[in-house]
Amino acid sequence: MGGWNTDSGASLHGELIGREWVKKGHKLTVLTFKDYAFHGTQITGEDEDFVNRCFTVRGYTPEEFDPIPFLTTEYDIFIVEDLGMLPKGPLRKIYHRIKKKASVVNVIHDGQLARDPAFYQFEWDGLICFGNRYKNFLKKVYEYSKIHVIPYPCHPLNKGDKEKKRRELRLPLDKKIIFGFGPASEKILNDISTLSELSEEFPILLLIVIKNEKIAEKFKDIAGIGNLQIEVRNEAPDIERLYDYLHSVDLLLFNKESPSWVVISSTVYQCLGSACPIVALDSGFVEDLNDEVLKYSNQKELKERIRSVIREDEQYKNSQKAAHTYVEKNSAIRVAEQYIKLFQTLRKK
C-alpha cells in the first residue's frame, strides 16, 4: 500500500523492490492512489496488471477508500509505504482484518517522529528504515527489536552509449551537458552565475527536463544570457526515459539544502546506477554517501567538482569506482532479497 508510478520517493522505492519481487516469481498486489489524487506531482508510467488504484491521498476532499481490495486479496505480508501520505482513518477501520491474515510492515519515509497521534494507532510486526539516523529516533517510541535497517535501493547498474543517446535525443555532440530534472531542478537557478562562469572555459549546455511550467519559465527567462546555453524540455520521464537522459549527459547536478529532519535523496539512489557522475550539495540528502557522489559546499568547490568530471581526473575516477561498488552492494536486486528474508522471519513468528 503506497505510491506507484508517480514521481515521489516512496513510489520509486516501492517500484524498485516490487518489480524485483515479480521477476523472482513472487505474487505482488499494489494498492495505490487514485490517478487524480496521488502523492507526488506526476504520473510517470503505465500501471501493470497487479496495480489497483483504490484510495485517495491524505487530505483529499472528498476522501475515498475502497476496502474491498484490502479484504478480498490474498497476501501473506502487508506492506505500508510512507504512512503520512495515506488515509489512516479508513485504513484503521479494517486494519484488524488485515492483521488476521498477514504480517504487517511499515516502511518509514518520515524523517522525524510524527506529532499526529493517528500514526501510533497501528501495531506493526516490523518497521523498516533506511539507516541508523532513522533508527535513532524511531527507537524512542517503537519496540527496538521490531526496527530493521534495510538501505534504500539503487537502480541496478546500467551503463549507456553517450554519443548514441545524444543522437537519439537530438542533443549536441560538442557540448558538456549538465543535467537537472523534476521539481528539485529549480535549485539549479541558485548556481546559474557559477555555471555561466564555467561556460567561459567549456562549451556548456544546461539541460532541464521538467513538467512544471512555472519552473520551466524561470529557466527560459534566463536562457541566452552569457555563453551558458539552456534547454528546457517539458517531460516527466519514466525510469527508462530518465536513464536515456542520464546516459547522454556529462553530469547530474543535485543541490537541495538540508531540512531540519532526517532525509535521503531518492533521486540520487535512482540515478547512481546510470554511471552518470553526480555533483551534489553537501547536505543531509547525501549524508550517508561518501565518494559515490562529488560533494561541494560552496561555489568554488562546485566549479572544482564540475571541472573534475569534465576533465575526468583522479577524483572523478575514484568517485565513479565508489559509485559502482555502492550500486552493486545496494542494488534493488539485493535489497529486494533482504526484504524477503525479513518477511520469512516474520511469518515464522
C-alpha positions, -999 to +999 in steps of 0.1 A: +000+000+000+016+032-012+028+052-042+033+036-076+042+050-110+045+086-096+075+109-091+076+105-053+105+089-034+081+064-017+068+054-051+102+049-065+112+028-035+082+005-039+088+002-077+124-007-074+119-036-050+084-046-060+094-052-096+123-073-085+099-095-064+078-100-095+109-110-115+117-136-088+082-151-091+066-136-060+030-126-063+026-088-058-005-067-055-001-029-053-029-009-037-022+027-046-036+062-050-063+072-075-048+088-105-065+121-097-055+122-061-020+108-056+012+117-037+037+133-060+034+158-089+032+135-119+022+100-130+053+086-146+043+053-161+016+029-171+002+006-144+008-031-145-020-057-142-012-061-105-019-024-096-052-013-081-059+024-076-084+023-048-079+053-024-071+090-024-041+107-008-043+120+027-063+152+030-081+149-004-117+160-003-139+140-006-118+112+009-122+079-010-112+045+002-124+012-013-119-015+013-128-045-009-093-050-025-078-050+010-103-076+023-105-099-007-069-100-020-048-129-007-015-119+008+010-131+034+027-098+040+010-064+040+035-035+034+027+001+041+049+028+024+050+063+037+021+062+062+020+100+064+005+102+028-021+075+034-057+078+045-051+065+081-087+068+093-103+044+068-073+020+070-077+018+108-113+006+104-102-025+085-067-030+100-078-057+124-090-078+093-057-073+076-037-084+107-057-116+109-043-129+076-010-112+072+021-099+089+022-061+086+053-040+079+057-002+078+084+012+056+093+046+073+098+076+050+093+103+076+124+119+088+112+126+124+087+113+149+052+123+138+031+146+160-001+132+146-015+107+171-030+088+142+004+075+133+006+054+165-028+036+163-013+007+143+005-022+158+033-033+134+051-066+132+081-048+117+093-013+109+118-008+081+140+023+079+169+033+056+197+038+082+207+045+118+198+081+116+162+069+113+166+042+138+178+066+164+145+085+166+123+055+159+136+036+190+122+063+212+086+052+206+087+018+189+099-016+202+136-017+193+135-054+182+109-045+156+130-019+139+151-031+109+176-012+088+174-020+050+192+005+028+173+025+001+178+005-031+197+017-061+186+011-097+208-018-109+239-007-129+230+001-164+256+020-185+249+036-218+264+049-250+267+087-247+270+096-283+242+072-294+219+086-268+227+122-277+218+114-313+185+097-303+176+126-280+188+153-305+213+167-282+246+184-294+277+162-295+301+191-290+288+204-256+294+195-220+258+188-208+248+195-172+215+179-163+187+186-139+152+171-138+120+172-118+109+199-093+143+197-075+160+212-106+146+246-096+175+248-071+200+249-100+188+285-105+210+293-075+240+282-094+234+299-127+262+325-123+287+298-115+277+277-145+279+309-166+315+315-155+324+278-163+309+282-197+338+306-204+361+276-200+340+248-216+311+248-240+282+240-216+246+232-222+223+231-191+195+206-198+164+208-176+137+182-180+106+192-160+068+191-163+062+223-143+055+253-164+063+279-137+098+264-131+104+259-168+096+296-175+122+307-149+149+288-169+136+300-202+137+336-190+174+334-184+183+314-215+206+332-239+222+353-212+260+350-215+277+319-230+257+294-210+231+276-232+199+264-215+174+239-230+142+231-212+121+200-221+086+195-209+086+159-197+081+138-166+103+108-177+097+073-165+128+054-154+138+042-189+135+076-204+153+091-174+182+067-180+184+077-216+190+113-205+215+102-178+234+082-204+235+112-227+248+139-203+281+146-186+268+150-151+237+154-129+236+184-106+217+179-074+218+208-049+189+205-024+197+221+010+192+201+043+159+205+062+157+201+099+148+164+098+165+133+085+164+129+048+178+109+019+176+116-018+156+091-038+168+110-069+205+101-061+198+064-055+176+063-086+204+077-107+236+061-093+231+030-114+233+050-147+271+057-141+264+093-147+285+114-123+265+132-096+277+165-083+258+172-051+255+199-025+269+185+008+236+183+027+215+158+046+203+143+014+237+127+007+249+124+043+250+086+041+271+087+009+309+094+006+329+093-026+299+079-045+289+115-053+311+145-058+301+168-029+306+206-027+299+232+000+304+264-019+305+278-054+343+275-056+340+238-048+311+234-073+334+247-100+361+223-090+338+193-090+324+201-124+359+206-138+369+172-123+341+155-142+348+173-175+385+166-173+379+130-160+407+134-134+416+112-105+389+125-082+363+118-109+376+083-114+376+075-077+340+087-074+329+065-104+346+035-088+330+041-054+296+046-071+298+014-090+308-005-058+279+010-039+254+002-066+265-034-068+262-038-030+228-020-027+211-027-060+174-032-060+180-069-067+199-074-034+178-050-013+146-068-025+161-101-013+168-085+021+131-078+024+121-113+015+145-127+042+129-104+068+094-114+057+103-151+061+113-145+097+081-125+104+060-153+090+076-178+114+065-158+145 
